[in-house]
């Protein structure tokens, strides 16, 4: 049986995302494992799946400009194929236009092959003449089409940042994010690992802010020297900055109340020099094995796991912890560059989130001992999940005060730090730190 081409696999996966609302990263990882793809084919498949999902609104706008039928009136398979073809022609400079066109047309059903061929060829002739919506007259529609975000989300960004800054943020999200790793300093140093990776042909540079981070210019991190031996793990720099804010140290008792998939737990355990006690909790028991396997690979023996709803109080933990990290479930609008589906969330479904987050934070604060520290974090930029929740928490808990912190060249203001893709080159992220007086 012939192995399907990367484009055929991409079509299959994108149709599944279209029909079943699946997470692209999960089905993509499964497809890569099952089909044993070469590095080149793996790269093409990944670029097509993530790229088409990210640029869906832009691509559908182009389809509407090139055809008398809008994208949402087309057959699903034809619409996805046109998105794939246009994505290659517009955004993938290394693929020759004839290859992108011919390979896409070959996947089309016979009844639609002529239509797909004609539309893609028209794009190759007229791409320079297709205008975007007018930025002055229709700023939200312009942002939506130019950066492929729903207009409702563009409106939220403009409301938070203003038009000029909102466009800078969207443009930063639009760029391919760097791959950032956290060095396991229990086993090696940043300089030693950097030298090893460079010798193996990887393009490595220091991170901008986090002290134990390295940036890689793409590639498969699991194939690099040091991965199997637990010398590093993948973690965005914003997440690493959050870990540094916790300031976990040797011999402490630390709780991570919403821990999965575990990277913050790993970072704190390493900062503790694998001494003391760190308990990683999560609502979903079936996810805890991710933490156990990761800790085993990294040689971290001071981590234990347990299933627990972060809103449910455990009297046995009251006042026990030197440090508590409360990295709550959130809307995720800080990690749009890495999770393309998030941009299409219905914003109205997010209304209950701030109250859920506050309930977790109020429960978690009961576990902090006198003089201990509590850190609240999200991977979003929405004020109602960040600054507003901090204000609500402090109004109810006068035993806690804001606590300023620094990480590298970054300093909090009134105990809070907001990271953004345009200013910091990281995920969008929020960190607030409190001390129990």
Secondary structure, 3 states (H helix, E strand, C coil): CCCCCHHHHHHHHHHHHHHHCCCHHHHHHHHHHHHCCCHHHHHHHHHHHHHHHHCHHHHHHHHHHHCCCCHHHCCHHHHHHHHHHHHHHHHCCCCCHHHHHHHHHHHCCHHHHHHHHHHHHHHHHHHHHCCCCCCCCCHHHHHHHHHCCCHHHHHHHHHHHCHHHHHHHHHHHHCCCCEEEEECCCCCCHHHHHHHHHHCCCCEEECCCCCCEEEECCCCHHHCCCCCCCCEEECCHHHHHHHHHHCCCCCCEEEECCCCCCHHHHHHHHHCCCCCEEEEEECCHHHHHHHHHHHHHHCCCCEEEEECCCCCCCHHHCCCEEEEEEECCCCCCCCCCCCHHHHHCCHHHHCCHHHHHHHHHHHHHHHEEEEEEEEEEECCCCHHHCHHHHHHHHHHCCCEEECCCEECCEECECCEEEECHHHHCCCCEEEEEEEEC
